[in-house]
Amino acid sequence: MSPRDRTDAPLVRALEHLEAGDWQPAHAIVQDDTSTLAAWLHGIVHTLEGDLDNARYWYGKAARVFPGADAVREEIAAARRALDAEGRTP
């Protein structure tokens, strides 16, 4: 099975959209996923969107401290590292 065929491939695609600053397709992917990782990415989505109250909510669902809008690039990089460490990315 190729890495893109795995069940976490949608979250990898969502992260790729976030890395490109394209939050809308990322949002479409993460909004139906109930995992903790998806909640974190959902928080990042709303940070990029500028909806910080909603971002805080999703960070809480992910059991993460909301670092603020200024840290969005660092959060995307941290999410990439987390996916890489778990072997989720190709």
PDB file of N, CA, C and O in Angstrom, chain B, residues numbered from 101:
ATOM      1  N   MET B 101       0.857  -1.180   0.000  1.00  0.00           N
ATOM      2  CA  MET B 101       0.000   0.000   0.000  1.00  0.00           C
ATOM      3  C   MET B 101       0.895   1.232   0.000  1.00  0.00           C
ATOM      4  O   MET B 101       1.842   1.321   0.781  1.00  0.00           O
ATOM      5  N   SER B 102       0.595   2.165  -0.863  1.00  0.00           N
ATOM      6  CA  SER B 102       1.394   3.385  -0.913  1.00  0.00           C
ATOM      7  C   SER B 102       0.997   4.296   0.231  1.00  0.00           C
ATOM      8  O   SER B 102      -0.107   4.170   0.762  1.00  0.00           O
ATOM      9  N   PRO B 103       1.887   5.229   0.629  1.00  0.00           N
ATOM     10  CA  PRO B 103       1.552   6.150   1.719  1.00  0.00           C
ATOM     11  C   PRO B 103       0.276   6.934   1.450  1.00  0.00           C
ATOM     12  O   PRO B 103      -0.456   7.246   2.389  1.00  0.00           O
ATOM     13  N   ARG B 104      -0.007   7.256   0.209  1.00  0.00           N
ATOM     14  CA  ARG B 104      -1.206   8.045  -0.106  1.00  0.00           C
ATOM     15  C   ARG B 104      -2.491   7.240   0.044  1.00  0.00           C
ATOM     16  O   ARG B 104      -3.574   7.820   0.107  1.00  0.00           O
ATOM     17  N   ASP B 105      -2.390   5.905   0.102  1.00  0.00           N
ATOM     18  CA  ASP B 105      -3.566   5.061   0.257  1.00  0.00           C
ATOM     19  C   ASP B 105      -3.952   4.869   1.718  1.00  0.00           C
ATOM     20  O   ASP B 105      -5.008   4.304   2.002  1.00  0.00           O
ATOM     21  N   ARG B 106      -3.135   5.318   2.633  1.00  0.00           N
ATOM     22  CA  ARG B 106      -3.393   5.104   4.052  1.00  0.00           C
ATOM     23  C   ARG B 106      -4.558   5.966   4.516  1.00  0.00           C
ATOM     24  O   ARG B 106      -4.910   6.958   3.877  1.00  0.00           O
ATOM     25  N   THR B 107      -5.148   5.571   5.635  1.00  0.00           N
ATOM     26  CA  THR B 107      -6.321   6.287   6.133  1.00  0.00           C
ATOM     27  C   THR B 107      -5.995   7.706   6.582  1.00  0.00           C
ATOM     28  O   THR B 107      -6.890   8.547   6.653  1.00  0.00           O
ATOM     29  N   ASP B 108      -4.725   7.989   6.889  1.00  0.00           N
ATOM     30  CA  ASP B 108      -4.363   9.329   7.324  1.00  0.00           C
ATOM     31  C   ASP B 108      -3.979  10.232   6.159  1.00  0.00           C
ATOM     32  O   ASP B 108      -3.612  11.387   6.377  1.00  0.00           O
ATOM     33  N   ALA B 109      -4.055   9.737   4.937  1.00  0.00           N
ATOM     34  CA  ALA B 109      -3.700  10.550   3.774  1.00  0.00           C
ATOM     35  C   ALA B 109      -4.493  11.863   3.707  1.00  0.00           C
ATOM     36  O   ALA B 109      -3.919  12.880   3.317  1.00  0.00           O
ATOM     37  N   PRO B 110      -5.783  11.888   4.069  1.00  0.00           N
ATOM     38  CA  PRO B 110      -6.490  13.171   4.047  1.00  0.00           C
ATOM     39  C   PRO B 110      -5.846  14.211   4.978  1.00  0.00           C
ATOM     40  O   PRO B 110      -5.790  15.392   4.635  1.00  0.00           O
ATOM     41  N   LEU B 111      -5.365  13.786   6.140  1.00  0.00           N
ATOM     42  CA  LEU B 111      -4.738  14.747   7.046  1.00  0.00           C
ATOM     43  C   LEU B 111      -3.407  15.238   6.483  1.00  0.00           C
ATOM     44  O   LEU B 111      -3.027  16.389   6.701  1.00  0.00           O
ATOM     45  N   VAL B 112      -2.711  14.386   5.774  1.00  0.00           N
ATOM     46  CA  VAL B 112      -1.484  14.823   5.102  1.00  0.00           C
ATOM     47  C   VAL B 112      -1.834  15.879   4.054  1.00  0.00           C
ATOM     48  O   VAL B 112      -1.153  16.898   3.942  1.00  0.00           O
ATOM     49  N   ARG B 113      -2.888  15.635   3.296  1.00  0.00           N
ATOM     50  CA  ARG B 113      -3.317  16.627   2.295  1.00  0.00           C
ATOM     51  C   ARG B 113      -3.745  17.927   2.978  1.00  0.00           C
ATOM     52  O   ARG B 113      -3.440  19.015   2.489  1.00  0.00           O
ATOM     53  N   ALA B 114      -4.445  17.816   4.096  1.00  0.00           N
ATOM     54  CA  ALA B 114      -4.856  19.020   4.826  1.00  0.00           C
ATOM     55  C   ALA B 114      -3.630  19.815   5.253  1.00  0.00           C
ATOM     56  O   ALA B 114      -3.602  21.038   5.120  1.00  0.00           O
ATOM     57  N   LEU B 115      -2.626  19.130   5.761  1.00  0.00           N
ATOM     58  CA  LEU B 115      -1.402  19.811   6.170  1.00  0.00           C
ATOM     59  C   LEU B 115      -0.722  20.483   4.982  1.00  0.00           C
ATOM     60  O   LEU B 115      -0.220  21.600   5.106  1.00  0.00           O
ATOM     61  N   GLU B 116      -0.702  19.820   3.847  1.00  0.00           N
ATOM     62  CA  GLU B 116      -0.112  20.419   2.643  1.00  0.00           C
ATOM     63  C   GLU B 116      -0.838  21.707   2.268  1.00  0.00           C
ATOM     64  O   GLU B 116      -0.203  22.684   1.869  1.00  0.00           O
ATOM     65  N   HIS B 117      -2.159  21.713   2.392  1.00  0.00           N
ATOM     66  CA  HIS B 117      -2.931  22.940   2.129  1.00  0.00           C
ATOM     67  C   HIS B 117      -2.562  24.026   3.137  1.00  0.00           C
ATOM     68  O   HIS B 117      -2.406  25.190   2.768  1.00  0.00           O
ATOM     69  N   LEU B 118      -2.424  23.649   4.401  1.00  0.00           N
ATOM     70  CA  LEU B 118      -2.062  24.633   5.421  1.00  0.00           C
ATOM     71  C   LEU B 118      -0.677  25.206   5.155  1.00  0.00           C
ATOM     72  O   LEU B 118      -0.457  26.406   5.320  1.00  0.00           O
ATOM     73  N   GLU B 119       0.253  24.357   4.747  1.00  0.00           N
ATOM     74  CA  GLU B 119       1.604  24.829   4.428  1.00  0.00           C
ATOM     75  C   GLU B 119       1.572  25.845   3.284  1.00  0.00           C
ATOM     76  O   GLU B 119       2.410  26.744   3.221  1.00  0.00           O
ATOM     77  N   ALA B 120       0.599  25.695   2.381  1.00  0.00           N
ATOM     78  CA  ALA B 120       0.451  26.623   1.254  1.00  0.00           C
ATOM     79  C   ALA B 120      -0.388  27.845   1.633  1.00  0.00           C
ATOM     80  O   ALA B 120      -0.570  28.751   0.818  1.00  0.00           O
ATOM     81  N   GLY B 121      -0.903  27.872   2.878  1.00  0.00           N
ATOM     82  CA  GLY B 121      -1.729  28.990   3.314  1.00  0.00           C
ATOM     83  C   GLY B 121      -3.154  28.919   2.794  1.00  0.00           C
ATOM     84  O   GLY B 121      -3.879  29.913   2.839  1.00  0.00           O
ATOM     85  N   ASP B 122      -3.558  27.770   2.307  1.00  0.00           N
ATOM     86  CA  ASP B 122      -4.874  27.581   1.694  1.00  0.00           C
ATOM     87  C   ASP B 122      -5.781  26.850   2.685  1.00  0.00           C
ATOM     88  O   ASP B 122      -5.935  25.631   2.612  1.00  0.00           O
ATOM     89  N   TRP B 123      -6.376  27.598   3.602  1.00  0.00           N
ATOM     90  CA  TRP B 123      -7.101  27.000   4.707  1.00  0.00           C
ATOM     91  C   TRP B 123      -8.446  26.400   4.318  1.00  0.00           C
ATOM     92  O   TRP B 123      -8.921  25.488   4.995  1.00  0.00           O
ATOM     93  N   GLN B 124      -9.072  26.878   3.254  1.00  0.00           N
ATOM     94  CA  GLN B 124     -10.421  26.407   2.926  1.00  0.00           C
ATOM     95  C   GLN B 124     -10.470  24.917   2.566  1.00  0.00           C
ATOM     96  O   GLN B 124     -11.302  24.202   3.123  1.00  0.00           O
ATOM     97  N   PRO B 125      -9.616  24.417   1.662  1.00  0.00           N
ATOM     98  CA  PRO B 125      -9.667  22.972   1.413  1.00  0.00           C
ATOM     99  C   PRO B 125      -9.203  22.152   2.627  1.00  0.00           C
ATOM    100  O   PRO B 125      -9.671  21.034   2.839  1.00  0.00           O
ATOM    101  N   ALA B 126      -8.290  22.708   3.414  1.00  0.00           N
ATOM    102  CA  ALA B 126      -7.863  22.024   4.638  1.00  0.00           C
ATOM    103  C   ALA B 126      -9.050  21.886   5.585  1.00  0.00           C
ATOM    104  O   ALA B 126      -9.230  20.844   6.215  1.00  0.00           O
ATOM    105  N   HIS B 127      -9.851  22.927   5.681  1.00  0.00           N
ATOM    106  CA  HIS B 127     -11.022  22.905   6.552  1.00  0.00           C
ATOM    107  C   HIS B 127     -12.010  21.835   6.108  1.00  0.00           C
ATOM    108  O   HIS B 127     -12.581  21.126   6.937  1.00  0.00           O
ATOM    109  N   ALA B 128     -12.207  21.723   4.808  1.00  0.00           N
ATOM    110  CA  ALA B 128     -13.133  20.713   4.282  1.00  0.00           C
ATOM    111  C   ALA B 128     -12.682  19.309   4.674  1.00  0.00           C
ATOM    112  O   ALA B 128     -13.514  18.428   4.891  1.00  0.00           O
ATOM    113  N   ILE B 129     -11.383  19.099   4.766  1.00  0.00           N
ATOM    114  CA  ILE B 129     -10.854  17.782   5.131  1.00  0.00           C
ATOM    115  C   ILE B 129     -10.983  17.526   6.626  1.00  0.00           C
ATOM    116  O   ILE B 129     -11.466  16.466   7.024  1.00  0.00           O
ATOM    117  N   VAL B 130     -10.565  18.466   7.460  1.00  0.00           N
ATOM    118  CA  VAL B 130     -10.480  18.201   8.903  1.00  0.00           C
ATOM    119  C   VAL B 130     -11.808  18.285   9.623  1.00  0.00           C
ATOM    120  O   VAL B 130     -11.941  17.733  10.716  1.00  0.00           O
ATOM    121  N   GLN B 131     -12.792  18.951   9.055  1.00  0.00           N
ATOM    122  CA  GLN B 131     -14.035  19.155   9.805  1.00  0.00           C
ATOM    123  C   GLN B 131     -14.812  17.872  10.057  1.00  0.00           C
ATOM    124  O   GLN B 131     -15.638  17.834  10.970  1.00  0.00           O
ATOM    125  N   ASP B 132     -14.579  16.827   9.286  1.00  0.00           N
ATOM    126  CA  ASP B 132     -15.300  15.573   9.493  1.00  0.00           C
ATOM    127  C   ASP B 132     -14.468  14.508  10.193  1.00  0.00           C
ATOM    128  O   ASP B 132     -14.925  13.379  10.369  1.00  0.00           O
ATOM    129  N   ASP B 133     -13.258  14.858  10.592  1.00  0.00           N
ATOM    130  CA  ASP B 133     -12.363  13.903  11.245  1.00  0.00           C
ATOM    131  C   ASP B 133     -12.391  14.178  12.749  1.00  0.00           C
ATOM    132  O   ASP B 133     -12.267  15.329  13.168  1.00  0.00           O
ATOM    133  N   THR B 134     -12.550  13.150  13.549  1.00  0.00           N
ATOM    134  CA  THR B 134     -12.677  13.331  14.998  1.00  0.00           C
ATOM    135  C   THR B 134     -11.381  13.072  15.767  1.00  0.00           C
ATOM    136  O   THR B 134     -11.389  13.058  16.998  1.00  0.00           O
ATOM    137  N   SER B 135     -10.275  12.867  15.060  1.00  0.00           N
ATOM    138  CA  SER B 135      -9.017  12.580  15.744  1.00  0.00           C
ATOM    139  C   SER B 135      -8.440  13.832  16.408  1.00  0.00           C
ATOM    140  O   SER B 135      -8.791  14.960  16.060  1.00  0.00           O
ATOM    141  N   THR B 136      -7.563  13.608  17.355  1.00  0.00           N
ATOM    142  CA  THR B 136      -6.877  14.705  18.036  1.00  0.00           C
ATOM    143  C   THR B 136      -6.021  15.491  17.056  1.00  0.00           C
ATOM    144  O   THR B 136      -5.959  16.718  17.129  1.00  0.00           O
ATOM    145  N   LEU B 137      -5.360  14.792  16.139  1.00  0.00           N
ATOM    146  CA  LEU B 137      -4.541  15.471  15.137  1.00  0.00           C
ATOM    147  C   LEU B 137      -5.407  16.365  14.253  1.00  0.00           C
ATOM    148  O   LEU B 137      -5.021  17.492  13.944  1.00  0.00           O
ATOM    149  N   ALA B 138      -6.559  15.876  13.851  1.00  0.00           N
ATOM    150  CA  ALA B 138      -7.460  16.690  13.036  1.00  0.00           C
ATOM    151  C   ALA B 138      -7.933  17.921  13.811  1.00  0.00           C
ATOM    152  O   ALA B 138      -8.074  18.999  13.234  1.00  0.00           O
ATOM    153  N   ALA B 139      -8.179  17.766  15.114  1.00  0.00           N
ATOM    154  CA  ALA B 139      -8.584  18.919  15.923  1.00  0.00           C
ATOM    155  C   ALA B 139      -7.483  19.965  15.948  1.00  0.00           C
ATOM    156  O   ALA B 139      -7.761  21.160  15.846  1.00  0.00           O
ATOM    157  N   TRP B 140      -6.224  19.526  16.083  1.00  0.00           N
ATOM    158  CA  TRP B 140      -5.095  20.466  16.055  1.00  0.00           C
ATOM    159  C   TRP B 140      -5.045  21.181  14.711  1.00  0.00           C
ATOM    160  O   TRP B 140      -4.928  22.405  14.658  1.00  0.00           O
ATOM    161  N   LEU B 141      -5.132  20.417  13.626  1.00  0.00           N
ATOM    162  CA  LEU B 141      -5.113  21.040  12.299  1.00  0.00           C
ATOM    163  C   LEU B 141      -6.311  21.966  12.117  1.00  0.00           C
ATOM    164  O   LEU B 141      -6.202  23.003  11.462  1.00  0.00           O
ATOM    165  N   HIS B 142      -7.452  21.597  12.693  1.00  0.00           N
ATOM    166  CA  HIS B 142      -8.646  22.439  12.634  1.00  0.00           C
ATOM    167  C   HIS B 142      -8.386  23.767  13.344  1.00  0.00           C
ATOM    168  O   HIS B 142      -8.813  24.825  12.881  1.00  0.00           O
ATOM    169  N   GLY B 143      -7.687  23.698  14.462  1.00  0.00           N
ATOM    170  CA  GLY B 143      -7.311  24.929  15.156  1.00  0.00           C
ATOM    171  C   GLY B 143      -6.396  25.798  14.306  1.00  0.00           C
ATOM    172  O   GLY B 143      -6.533  27.021  14.289  1.00  0.00           O
ATOM    173  N   ILE B 144      -5.473  25.174  13.608  1.00  0.00           N
ATOM    174  CA  ILE B 144      -4.582  25.919  12.716  1.00  0.00           C
ATOM    175  C   ILE B 144      -5.380  26.549  11.577  1.00  0.00           C
ATOM    176  O   ILE B 144      -5.129  27.692  11.195  1.00  0.00           O
ATOM    177  N   VAL B 145      -6.345  25.798  11.035  1.00  0.00           N
ATOM    178  CA  VAL B 145      -7.222  26.326   9.984  1.00  0.00           C
ATOM    179  C   VAL B 145      -7.847  27.635  10.438  1.00  0.00           C
ATOM    180  O   VAL B 145      -7.788  28.641   9.731  1.00  0.00           O
ATOM    181  N   HIS B 146      -8.445  27.614  11.617  1.00  0.00           N
ATOM    182  CA  HIS B 146      -9.161  28.809  12.085  1.00  0.00           C
ATOM    183  C   HIS B 146      -8.202  29.930  12.469  1.00  0.00           C
ATOM    184  O   HIS B 146      -8.577  31.102  12.439  1.00  0.00           O
ATOM    185  N   THR B 147      -6.988  29.588  12.825  1.00  0.00           N
ATOM    186  CA  THR B 147      -5.984  30.626  13.063  1.00  0.00           C
ATOM    187  C   THR B 147      -5.662  31.328  11.751  1.00  0.00           C
ATOM    188  O   THR B 147      -5.632  32.558  11.693  1.00  0.00           O
ATOM    189  N   LEU B 148      -5.422  30.553  10.698  1.00  0.00           N
ATOM    190  CA  LEU B 148      -5.148  31.160   9.385  1.00  0.00           C
ATOM    191  C   LEU B 148      -6.327  31.982   8.897  1.00  0.00           C
ATOM    192  O   LEU B 148      -6.152  33.029   8.275  1.00  0.00           O
ATOM    193  N   GLU B 149      -7.524  31.501   9.183  1.00  0.00           N
ATOM    194  CA  GLU B 149      -8.737  32.197   8.773  1.00  0.00           C
ATOM    195  C   GLU B 149      -8.919  33.508   9.536  1.00  0.00           C
ATOM    196  O   GLU B 149      -9.569  34.435   9.053  1.00  0.00           O
ATOM    197  N   GLY B 150      -8.338  33.569  10.729  1.00  0.00           N
ATOM    198  CA  GLY B 150      -8.498  34.756  11.562  1.00  0.00           C
ATOM    199  C   GLY B 150      -9.597  34.629  12.599  1.00  0.00           C
ATOM    200  O   GLY B 150      -9.909  35.599  13.291  1.00  0.00           O
ATOM    201  N   ASP B 151     -10.187  33.452  12.717  1.00  0.00           N
ATOM    202  CA  ASP B 151     -11.244  33.188  13.694  1.00  0.00           C
ATOM    203  C   ASP B 151     -10.595  32.585  14.940  1.00  0.00           C
ATOM    204  O   ASP B 151     -10.621  31.372  15.148  1.00  0.00           O
ATOM    205  N   LEU B 152     -10.012  33.459  15.763  1.00  0.00           N
ATOM    206  CA  LEU B 152      -9.198  32.993  16.886  1.00  0.00           C
ATOM    207  C   LEU B 152     -10.005  32.341  17.997  1.00  0.00           C
ATOM    208  O   LEU B 152      -9.499  31.446  18.672  1.00  0.00           O
ATOM    209  N   ASP B 153     -11.251  32.767  18.205  1.00  0.00           N
ATOM    210  CA  ASP B 153     -12.084  32.107  19.216  1.00  0.00           C
ATOM    211  C   ASP B 153     -12.332  30.653  18.830  1.00  0.00           C
ATOM    212  O   ASP B 153     -12.246  29.757  19.669  1.00  0.00           O
ATOM    213  N   ASN B 154     -12.639  30.428  17.563  1.00  0.00           N
ATOM    214  CA  ASN B 154     -12.850  29.075  17.082  1.00  0.00           C
ATOM    215  C   ASN B 154     -11.545  28.283  17.125  1.00  0.00           C
ATOM    216  O   ASN B 154     -11.554  27.093  17.441  1.00  0.00           O
ATOM    217  N   ALA B 155     -10.423  28.934  16.810  1.00  0.00           N
ATOM    218  CA  ALA B 155      -9.114  28.275  16.891  1.00  0.00           C
ATOM    219  C   ALA B 155      -8.857  27.800  18.317  1.00  0.00           C
ATOM    220  O   ALA B 155      -8.409  26.673  18.527  1.00  0.00           O
ATOM    221  N   ARG B 156      -9.136  28.650  19.289  1.00  0.00           N
ATOM    222  CA  ARG B 156      -8.937  28.268  20.696  1.00  0.00           C
ATOM    223  C   ARG B 156      -9.778  27.037  21.048  1.00  0.00           C
ATOM    224  O   ARG B 156      -9.308  26.128  21.732  1.00  0.00           O
ATOM    225  N   TYR B 157     -11.009  27.022  20.579  1.00  0.00           N
ATOM    226  CA  TYR B 157     -11.888  25.870  20.823  1.00  0.00           C
ATOM    227  C   TYR B 157     -11.240  24.583  20.310  1.00  0.00           C
ATOM    228  O   TYR B 157     -11.185  23.588  21.032  1.00  0.00           O
ATOM    229  N   TRP B 158     -10.751  24.597  19.072  1.00  0.00           N
ATOM    230  CA  TRP B 158     -10.178  23.390  18.476  1.00  0.00           C
ATOM    231  C   TRP B 158      -8.856  23.006  19.125  1.00  0.00           C
ATOM    232  O   TRP B 158      -8.548  21.820  19.245  1.00  0.00           O
ATOM    233  N   TYR B 159      -8.077  23.987  19.542  1.00  0.00           N
ATOM    234  CA  TYR B 159      -6.861  23.655  20.289  1.00  0.00           C
ATOM    235  C   TYR B 159      -7.225  22.958  21.595  1.00  0.00           C
ATOM    236  O   TYR B 159      -6.538  22.027  22.017  1.00  0.00           O
ATOM    237  N   GLY B 160      -8.291  23.399  22.229  1.00  0.00           N
ATOM    238  CA  GLY B 160      -8.753  22.731  23.441  1.00  0.00           C
ATOM    239  C   GLY B 160      -9.173  21.292  23.170  1.00  0.00           C
ATOM    240  O   GLY B 160      -8.864  20.396  23.956  1.00  0.00           O
ATOM    241  N   LYS B 161      -9.879  21.062  22.058  1.00  0.00           N
ATOM    242  CA  LYS B 161     -10.274  19.708  21.674  1.00  0.00           C
ATOM    243  C   LYS B 161      -9.046  18.830  21.412  1.00  0.00           C
ATOM    244  O   LYS B 161      -9.088  17.616  21.609  1.00  0.00           O
ATOM    245  N   ALA B 162      -7.958  19.455  20.968  1.00  0.00           N
ATOM    246  CA  ALA B 162      -6.718  18.725  20.700  1.00  0.00           C
ATOM    247  C   ALA B 162      -5.841  18.615  21.945  1.00  0.00           C
ATOM    248  O   ALA B 162      -4.754  18.039  21.895  1.00  0.00           O
ATOM    249  N   ALA B 163      -6.319  19.171  23.070  1.00  0.00           N
ATOM    250  CA  ALA B 163      -5.551  19.185  24.325  1.00  0.00           C
ATOM    251  C   ALA B 163      -4.203  19.872  24.145  1.00  0.00           C
ATOM    252  O   ALA B 163      -3.176  19.413  24.646  1.00  0.00           O
ATOM    253  N   ARG B 164      -4.235  20.992  23.412  1.00  0.00           N
ATOM    254  CA  ARG B 164      -3.030  21.783  23.168  1.00  0.00           C
ATOM    255  C   ARG B 164      -3.289  23.216  23.614  1.00  0.00           C
ATOM    256  O   ARG B 164      -4.424  23.691  23.587  1.00  0.00           O
ATOM    257  N   VAL B 165      -2.248  23.880  24.014  1.00  0.00           N
ATOM    258  CA  VAL B 165      -2.333  25.296  24.380  1.00  0.00           C
ATOM    259  C   VAL B 165      -2.332  26.114  23.091  1.00  0.00           C
ATOM    260  O   VAL B 165      -1.486  25.910  22.221  1.00  0.00           O
ATOM    261  N   PHE B 166      -3.277  27.034  22.975  1.00  0.00           N
ATOM    262  CA  PHE B 166      -3.326  27.896  21.800  1.00  0.00           C
ATOM    263  C   PHE B 166      -2.186  28.905  21.888  1.00  0.00           C
ATOM    264  O   PHE B 166      -2.136  29.692  22.834  1.00  0.00           O
ATOM    265  N   PRO B 167      -1.268  28.898  20.919  1.00  0.00           N
ATOM    266  CA  PRO B 167      -0.089  29.761  21.002  1.00  0.00           C
ATOM    267  C   PRO B 167      -0.290  31.164  20.445  1.00  0.00           C
ATOM    268  O   PRO B 167       0.602  32.005  20.549  1.00  0.00           O
ATOM    269  N   GLY B 168      -1.458  31.424  19.853  1.00  0.00           N
ATOM    270  CA  GLY B 168      -1.719  32.731  19.270  1.00  0.00           C
ATOM    271  C   GLY B 168      -1.454  32.757  17.774  1.00  0.00           C
ATOM    272  O   GLY B 168      -0.789  31.881  17.221  1.00  0.00           O
ATOM    273  N   ALA B 169      -1.990  33.774  17.146  1.00  0.00           N
ATOM    274  CA  ALA B 169      -1.914  33.888  15.687  1.00  0.00           C
ATOM    275  C   ALA B 169      -0.487  34.057  15.182  1.00  0.00           C
ATOM    276  O   ALA B 169      -0.170  33.638  14.068  1.00  0.00           O
ATOM    277  N   ASP B 170       0.367  34.660  15.983  1.00  0.00           N
ATOM    278  CA  ASP B 170       1.745  34.887  15.534  1.00  0.00           C
ATOM    279  C   ASP B 170       2.551  33.606  15.396  1.00  0.00           C
ATOM    280  O   ASP B 170       3.613  33.608  14.774  1.00  0.00           O
ATOM    281  N   ALA B 171       2.063  32.518  15.965  1.00  0.00           N
ATOM    282  CA  ALA B 171       2.801  31.256  15.946  1.00  0.00           C
ATOM    283  C   ALA B 171       2.269  30.276  14.902  1.00  0.00           C
ATOM    284  O   ALA B 171       2.639  29.102  14.927  1.00  0.00           O
ATOM    285  N   VAL B 172       1.415  30.724  13.992  1.00  0.00           N
ATOM    286  CA  VAL B 172       0.776  29.787  13.063  1.00  0.00           C
ATOM    287  C   VAL B 172       1.800  29.049  12.195  1.00  0.00           C
ATOM    288  O   VAL B 172       1.641  27.849  11.970  1.00  0.00           O
ATOM    289  N   ARG B 173       2.815  29.705  11.714  1.00  0.00           N
ATOM    290  CA  ARG B 173       3.839  29.035  10.876  1.00  0.00           C
ATOM    291  C   ARG B 173       4.587  27.976  11.696  1.00  0.00           C
ATOM    292  O   ARG B 173       4.878  26.886  11.204  1.00  0.00           O
ATOM    293  N   GLU B 174       4.889  28.313  12.941  1.00  0.00           N
ATOM    294  CA  GLU B 174       5.560  27.355  13.811  1.00  0.00           C
ATOM    295  C   GLU B 174       4.659  26.158  14.099  1.00  0.00           C
ATOM    296  O   GLU B 174       5.137  25.026  14.175  1.00  0.00           O
ATOM    297  N   GLU B 175       3.361  26.401  14.258  1.00  0.00           N
ATOM    298  CA  GLU B 175       2.418  25.319  14.506  1.00  0.00           C
ATOM    299  C   GLU B 175       2.304  24.392  13.295  1.00  0.00           C
ATOM    300  O   GLU B 175       2.237  23.172  13.447  1.00  0.00           O
ATOM    301  N   ILE B 176       2.283  24.962  12.117  1.00  0.00           N
ATOM    302  CA  ILE B 176       2.242  24.143  10.903  1.00  0.00           C
ATOM    303  C   ILE B 176       3.504  23.291  10.816  1.00  0.00           C
ATOM    304  O   ILE B 176       3.434  22.107  10.486  1.00  0.00           O
ATOM    305  N   ALA B 177       4.644  23.882  11.106  1.00  0.00           N
ATOM    306  CA  ALA B 177       5.909  23.134  11.085  1.00  0.00           C
ATOM    307  C   ALA B 177       5.899  22.036  12.147  1.00  0.00           C
ATOM    308  O   ALA B 177       6.389  20.935  11.898  1.00  0.00           O
ATOM    309  N   ALA B 178       5.345  22.323  13.329  1.00  0.00           N
ATOM    310  CA  ALA B 178       5.269  21.321  14.393  1.00  0.00           C
ATOM    311  C   ALA B 178       4.335  20.176  13.994  1.00  0.00           C
ATOM    312  O   ALA B 178       4.615  19.012  14.282  1.00  0.00           O
ATOM    313  N   ALA B 179       3.239  20.507  13.338  1.00  0.00           N
ATOM    314  CA  ALA B 179       2.322  19.468  12.869  1.00  0.00           C
ATOM    315  C   ALA B 179       3.015  18.593  11.824  1.00  0.00           C
ATOM    316  O   ALA B 179       2.826  17.376  11.812  1.00  0.00           O
ATOM    317  N   ARG B 180       3.798  19.191  10.965  1.00  0.00           N
ATOM    318  CA  ARG B 180       4.560  18.425   9.967  1.00  0.00           C
ATOM    319  C   ARG B 180       5.540  17.483  10.665  1.00  0.00           C
ATOM    320  O   ARG B 180       5.662  16.315  10.295  1.00  0.00           O
ATOM    321  N   ARG B 181       6.235  18.000  11.675  1.00  0.00           N
ATOM    322  CA  ARG B 181       7.175  17.152  12.413  1.00  0.00           C
ATOM    323  C   ARG B 181       6.449  15.997  13.092  1.00  0.00           C
ATOM    324  O   ARG B 181       6.950  14.872  13.121  1.00  0.00           O
ATOM    325  N   ALA B 182       5.267  16.278  13.638  1.00  0.00           N
ATOM    326  CA  ALA B 182       4.492  15.230  14.305  1.00  0.00           C
ATOM    327  C   ALA B 182       4.064  14.153  13.305  1.00  0.00           C
ATOM    328  O   ALA B 182       4.157  12.962  13.602  1.00  0.00           O
ATOM    329  N   LEU B 183       3.606  14.557  12.148  1.00  0.00           N
ATOM    330  CA  LEU B 183       3.215  13.583  11.125  1.00  0.00           C
ATOM    331  C   LEU B 183       4.428  12.783  10.657  1.00  0.00           C
ATOM    332  O   LEU B 183       4.344  11.568  10.479  1.00  0.00           O
ATOM    333  N   ASP B 184       5.540  13.457  10.462  1.00  0.00           N
ATOM    334  CA  ASP B 184       6.768  12.776  10.033  1.00  0.00           C
ATOM    335  C   ASP B 184       7.228  11.768  11.091  1.00  0.00           C
ATOM    336  O   ASP B 184       7.616  10.648  10.758  1.00  0.00           O
ATOM    337  N   ALA B 185       7.184  12.168  12.360  1.00  0.00           N
ATOM    338  CA  ALA B 185       7.634  11.304  13.451  1.00  0.00           C
ATOM    339  C   ALA B 185       6.769  10.056  13.576  1.00  0.00           C
ATOM    340  O   ALA B 185       7.253   8.995  13.968  1.00  0.00           O
ATOM    341  N   GLU B 186       5.490  10.188  13.241  1.00  0.00           N
ATOM    342  CA  GLU B 186       4.572   9.053  13.316  1.00  0.00           C
ATOM    343  C   GLU B 186       4.612   8.206  12.045  1.00  0.00           C
ATOM    344  O   GLU B 186       3.918   7.195  11.946  1.00  0.00           O
ATOM    345  N   GLY B 187       5.434   8.626  11.065  1.00  0.00           N
ATOM    346  CA  GLY B 187       5.532   7.888   9.819  1.00  0.00           C
ATOM    347  C   GLY B 187       4.318   8.034   8.933  1.00  0.00           C
ATOM    348  O   GLY B 187       4.051   7.178   8.090  1.00  0.00           O
ATOM    349  N   ARG B 188       3.582   9.114   9.118  1.00  0.00           N
ATOM    350  CA  ARG B 188       2.354   9.322   8.335  1.00  0.00           C
ATOM    351  C   ARG B 188       2.611   9.938   6.971  1.00  0.00           C
ATOM    352  O   ARG B 188       1.787   9.803   6.066  1.00  0.00           O
ATOM    353  N   THR B 189       3.734  10.607   6.814  1.00  0.00           N
ATOM    354  CA  THR B 189       4.004  11.280   5.546  1.00  0.00           C
ATOM    355  C   THR B 189       4.878  10.399   4.672  1.00  0.00           C
ATOM    356  O   THR B 189       5.660   9.584   5.161  1.00  0.00           O
ATOM    357  N   PRO B 190       4.726  10.582   3.364  1.00  0.00           N
ATOM    358  CA  PRO B 190       5.510   9.752   2.442  1.00  0.00           C
ATOM    359  C   PRO B 190       6.991  10.073   2.493  1.00  0.00           C
ATOM    360  O   PRO B 190       7.781   9.460   1.776  1.00  0.00           O
TER     361      PRO B 190
END
